[in-house]
Amino acid sequence: MAGVEEIRAGISLATQKAQESMAAIQQAILTLEEGQQALAAATQGSGQEESQQAQGLLSEAIQTLSGVQGTINASTQAAEGYASRL
């Protein structure tokens, strides 16, 4: 079994990577929001079902990514809690 310092170092690396992924997800959310705004502007006043469906799907994607961020954050907190008890 790895020593305490090796475990802490591994957890530190894992949490760093998790933070990097959260930043990438945040950028993806911002990009999706920009796309959603562009779609809304382009289809303003359109009663087409596909337009509304596309807007809804983009909203769903944004919500899903936000949920993923929450899950990653919870994982990071759990790992850091474990490391603090070593």
Secondary structure, DSSP 8 states (H G I E B T S, - for coil): ---HHHHHHHHHHHHHHHHHHHHHHHHHHHHHHHHHHHHHHHTTT---HHHHHHHHHHHHHHHHHHHHHHHHHHHHHHHHHHHHT-
